[in-house]
Amino acid sequence: MTGTIADEGRRTAKKAKSGARDAQRSPAFRTLARAGLVSQAVIYLLVGVLALRVAFDGDGQQADQGGALEELAQQPFGAALVWAVGCGIGALGLWRLAQALVGTAGPEGHTAKSRIPMTGAAVLCAVTSFSVLGFAAGEQDSGSSDEQSRDLTAQAMEWPAGRWLVGLAGLVVIGVGVWMGIRAVRRKWREELRPGVPRWGRRLLDVLGTGGELARGLVFATAGFFVCRAAIVFDPDEAVGLDNALRSLASAPAGPWVLTATAAGLACYGAFALAMARWQRI
């Protein structure tokens, strides 16, 4: 009986992997994946611009996904643009899921260390897409990332061993930030480029990717630090989202300069995602 269940599980996994491989080879699927990268670029470019406003004005609109969606909705054809971004990020999530099942480009693309991060990326894209589409449909407001972080932390602390789980989550977020920094230094995206990318394009990607990944890594590590602190002092109000993680950088030594560099880095990541939509091997 156990052997039959195991055999059925292997057959199901094999079918899923085969279906993901066929989807990856589909021109329509590749087009959707590139559209997803463009949608990701739009979010990061807007967040970078909003963070620069915080750096120069000291206040302004919230510098997170919610603020980016509100900014986008105010543009001509804003509602349609928000719907397009939500659907695009959903498509990007499907591509990340296919990468988790089949593997990514590059010599180590089929190894676990390349595929496991894609699983997390797929889940993040699914959550983001659901949030964006909910905003587009008017079923929920854009919401502050700080409020969401505090609410989630408060709920988690009510669980058995919730304080430890929150601390572990904070360490995981810090780890993701460190991983982004390592990826920036190693420039792993070079392995994912399709043939024929001009030399100037590779240099541009190196500049945008390095600055963008370092900025993302710093923001993730900062947010993870505050989650860990919330667990230590047992106070969910200590947890912050992207907006307050960015604002907290302003209080560090040379804070305004650090915040300005981080904001510019997030905008660079948006430009990087836009360039990868053109040059990444999909």
C-alpha positions as CSV (number, residue, x, y, z in Angstrom):
1,M,0.0,0.0,0.0
2,T,2.8,2.4,0.9
3,G,4.6,1.5,-2.3
4,T,1.5,2.2,-4.4
5,I,1.1,5.6,-2.7
6,A,4.8,6.5,-3.3
7,D,4.6,5.4,-6.9
8,E,1.5,7.5,-7.5
9,G,3.2,10.5,-5.9
10,R,6.2,10.0,-8.2
11,R,4.0,9.8,-11.2
12,T,2.1,13.0,-10.2
13,A,5.4,14.8,-9.6
14,K,6.7,13.7,-13.0
15,K,3.5,14.9,-14.7
16,A,3.8,18.3,-12.9
17,K,7.4,18.6,-14.0
18,S,6.6,17.7,-17.5
19,G,3.7,20.2,-17.7
20,A,6.0,22.9,-16.3
21,R,8.6,22.1,-18.9
22,D,6.1,22.3,-21.7
23,A,4.8,25.6,-20.4
24,Q,8.3,27.0,-20.2
25,R,8.7,26.3,-23.9
26,S,5.5,28.0,-24.9
27,P,5.9,31.4,-26.6
28,A,2.8,32.7,-24.9
29,F,4.1,31.6,-21.5
30,R,7.4,33.3,-22.2
31,T,5.6,36.5,-23.2
32,L,3.6,36.4,-20.0
33,A,6.8,35.9,-17.9
34,R,8.4,39.0,-19.6
35,A,5.2,41.0,-18.9
36,G,5.6,39.9,-15.3
37,L,9.1,41.2,-15.1
38,V,7.8,44.5,-16.5
39,S,5.1,44.6,-13.8
40,Q,7.8,44.0,-11.1
41,A,9.9,46.8,-12.6
42,V,6.9,49.3,-12.4
43,I,6.5,48.5,-8.7
44,Y,10.1,49.0,-7.8
45,L,10.6,52.1,-9.9
46,L,7.6,53.7,-8.2
47,V,8.8,52.6,-4.7
48,G,12.2,54.0,-5.5
49,V,10.7,57.4,-6.5
50,L,8.5,57.5,-3.4
51,A,11.6,56.7,-1.2
52,L,13.5,59.5,-2.8
53,R,10.7,61.8,-1.9
54,V,11.0,60.6,1.7
55,A,14.7,61.2,1.6
56,F,14.4,64.8,0.3
57,D,11.1,65.9,1.9
58,G,11.2,63.9,5.1
59,D,7.6,62.8,4.7
60,G,5.3,62.3,1.7
61,Q,3.4,59.3,0.5
62,Q,4.2,55.8,2.0
63,A,7.2,54.3,0.2
64,D,6.0,50.8,-0.3
65,Q,3.7,48.7,-2.5
66,G,0.6,50.5,-1.3
67,G,2.0,53.9,-2.1
68,A,3.2,52.6,-5.5
69,L,-0.3,51.4,-6.3
70,E,-1.9,54.7,-5.2
71,E,0.5,56.6,-7.4
72,L,-0.1,54.3,-10.3
73,A,-3.9,54.6,-9.9
74,Q,-3.7,58.4,-10.2
75,Q,-2.2,58.2,-13.7
76,P,-4.2,58.3,-16.9
77,F,-5.8,54.8,-17.4
78,G,-4.6,54.1,-13.8
79,A,-7.2,51.5,-13.1
80,A,-6.3,49.5,-16.2
81,L,-2.6,49.8,-15.3
82,V,-3.1,48.4,-11.8
83,W,-5.1,45.5,-13.2
84,A,-2.3,44.9,-15.7
85,V,0.4,45.0,-13.0
86,G,-1.6,42.5,-10.8
87,C,-2.0,40.1,-13.7
88,G,1.6,40.5,-14.7
89,I,2.9,39.7,-11.3
90,G,0.6,36.6,-11.2
91,A,2.1,35.5,-14.5
92,L,5.6,36.0,-13.0
93,G,4.6,33.8,-10.1
94,L,3.6,31.0,-12.5
95,W,7.0,31.3,-14.2
96,R,8.8,31.2,-10.9
97,L,6.8,28.1,-10.0
98,A,7.9,26.5,-13.3
99,Q,11.5,27.3,-12.5
100,A,11.1,25.7,-9.0
101,L,9.8,22.5,-10.7
102,V,12.1,22.3,-13.7
103,G,15.1,24.5,-12.8
104,T,16.5,27.8,-13.8
105,A,19.0,28.9,-16.5
106,G,22.8,28.4,-15.9
107,P,25.0,25.5,-15.0
108,E,23.6,25.1,-11.5
109,G,20.0,25.7,-12.5
110,H,18.7,22.2,-11.7
111,T,20.2,22.1,-8.2
112,A,18.2,22.6,-5.1
113,K,20.0,25.8,-4.1
114,S,18.7,27.4,-7.4
115,R,15.2,25.9,-7.3
116,I,14.2,26.4,-3.7
117,P,14.5,30.2,-3.8
118,M,12.2,30.1,-6.8
119,T,9.5,28.4,-4.7
120,G,9.7,31.3,-2.2
121,A,9.6,33.8,-5.1
122,A,6.5,32.1,-6.5
123,V,4.7,32.3,-3.2
124,L,5.7,36.0,-2.8
125,C,4.4,36.8,-6.3
126,A,1.1,35.0,-5.6
127,V,0.6,37.0,-2.4
128,T,1.6,40.3,-4.2
129,S,-0.7,39.6,-7.2
130,F,-3.6,38.8,-4.9
131,S,-3.1,42.1,-3.0
132,V,-2.7,44.2,-6.2
133,L,-5.8,42.6,-7.8
134,G,-7.8,43.1,-4.6
135,F,-6.8,46.8,-4.7
136,A,-7.8,47.0,-8.4
137,A,-11.2,45.4,-7.7
138,G,-11.8,47.9,-4.8
139,E,-12.2,45.0,-2.3
140,Q,-9.3,46.3,-0.2
141,D,-7.3,49.5,0.2
142,S,-3.7,49.7,-0.6
143,G,-2.8,49.4,3.1
144,S,0.4,50.3,4.8
145,S,3.1,47.7,4.9
146,D,3.9,48.8,8.4
147,E,0.3,48.2,9.6
148,Q,0.3,44.8,7.9
149,S,3.6,43.8,9.5
150,R,2.3,44.8,13.0
151,D,-1.0,43.0,12.5
152,L,0.7,39.8,11.3
153,T,3.2,39.9,14.1
154,A,0.5,40.5,16.7
155,Q,-1.5,37.5,15.4
156,A,1.6,35.3,15.3
157,M,2.5,36.1,18.9
158,E,-0.9,34.7,20.0
159,W,0.1,31.3,18.7
160,P,1.8,28.7,20.8
161,A,5.5,29.5,20.8
162,G,4.5,32.5,18.7
163,R,7.3,34.7,20.1
164,W,9.9,32.2,18.9
165,L,8.2,31.8,15.5
166,V,8.3,35.6,15.1
167,G,12.0,35.7,15.9
168,L,12.6,32.8,13.5
169,A,10.7,34.7,10.8
170,G,12.8,37.8,11.4
171,L,16.0,35.7,11.1
172,V,14.7,34.3,7.8
173,V,14.0,37.8,6.5
174,I,17.5,38.9,7.5
175,G,18.9,35.8,5.7
176,V,17.0,36.7,2.6
177,G,18.6,40.2,2.7
178,V,22.1,38.6,3.1
179,W,21.3,36.3,0.2
180,M,20.4,39.3,-2.0
181,G,23.7,41.0,-1.0
182,I,25.7,37.8,-2.0
183,R,23.8,37.6,-5.2
184,A,24.7,41.3,-5.9
185,V,28.4,40.6,-5.4
186,R,28.4,37.4,-7.4
187,R,26.3,38.8,-10.2
188,K,24.5,35.4,-10.7
189,W,22.1,37.0,-13.2
190,R,24.8,36.7,-15.8
191,E,24.1,33.0,-16.1
192,E,20.4,33.8,-17.0
193,L,21.1,36.0,-19.9
194,R,20.2,34.9,-23.4
195,P,22.9,34.8,-26.1
196,G,23.6,38.0,-28.0
197,V,23.3,40.5,-25.2
198,P,25.6,43.4,-26.2
199,R,28.6,44.2,-24.1
200,W,27.1,47.6,-23.1
201,G,24.0,45.8,-22.0
202,R,25.9,43.4,-19.8
203,R,27.7,46.3,-18.2
204,L,24.4,48.2,-17.7
205,L,22.9,45.1,-16.0
206,D,25.9,44.7,-13.7
207,V,25.5,48.3,-12.5
208,L,21.7,48.2,-12.1
209,G,21.7,44.7,-10.7
210,T,24.4,45.2,-8.2
211,G,23.0,48.5,-6.9
212,G,19.4,47.1,-6.9
213,E,20.2,43.9,-5.1
214,L,22.3,45.6,-2.5
215,A,19.5,48.1,-1.8
216,R,16.9,45.3,-1.6
217,G,19.2,43.3,0.7
218,L,19.6,46.3,3.0
219,V,15.9,46.9,3.2
220,F,15.1,43.2,3.9
221,A,17.8,42.9,6.6
222,T,16.5,46.1,8.2
223,A,12.9,44.9,8.3
224,G,14.1,41.5,9.6
225,F,16.0,43.2,12.4
226,F,12.8,45.0,13.6
227,V,10.8,41.8,13.5
228,C,13.5,40.1,15.7
229,R,13.4,43.1,18.0
230,A,9.6,42.8,18.2
231,A,10.0,39.1,19.3
232,I,12.7,40.0,21.9
233,V,10.7,42.8,23.6
234,F,7.4,41.0,22.9
235,D,5.8,44.0,21.3
236,P,4.3,43.7,17.8
237,D,4.4,47.5,17.4
238,E,8.2,47.1,16.9
239,A,7.7,45.3,13.6
240,V,7.9,47.5,10.5
241,G,7.2,47.1,6.8
242,L,9.0,48.5,3.8
243,D,8.0,52.1,4.5
244,N,9.3,52.4,8.0
245,A,12.3,50.2,7.2
246,L,13.3,52.9,4.7
247,R,12.5,55.7,7.1
248,S,14.6,54.1,9.9
249,L,17.7,54.3,7.7
250,A,17.5,58.1,7.9
251,S,18.2,57.9,11.7
252,A,21.4,55.9,11.1
253,P,24.9,57.6,10.9
254,A,24.9,59.5,7.5
255,G,21.2,58.5,7.4
256,P,19.9,60.8,4.7
257,W,22.7,59.7,2.4
258,V,22.1,56.1,3.2
259,L,18.3,56.5,2.6
260,T,19.0,58.4,-0.7
261,A,21.4,55.7,-1.9
262,T,18.9,52.9,-0.9
263,A,16.0,54.7,-2.7
264,A,18.1,55.1,-5.8
265,G,19.1,51.4,-5.5
266,L,15.4,50.3,-5.5
267,A,14.8,52.4,-8.6
268,C,17.8,50.8,-10.1
269,Y,16.3,47.4,-9.4
270,G,13.2,48.4,-11.2
271,A,15.3,49.4,-14.2
272,F,17.2,46.1,-13.9
273,A,14.0,44.1,-14.0
274,L,12.9,46.1,-17.0
275,A,16.2,45.3,-18.8
276,M,15.9,41.6,-17.8
277,A,12.5,41.5,-19.3
278,R,14.3,42.0,-22.6
279,W,17.5,40.1,-22.1
280,Q,16.8,37.2,-19.7
281,R,16.6,33.7,-21.1
282,I,13.1,32.4,-20.5
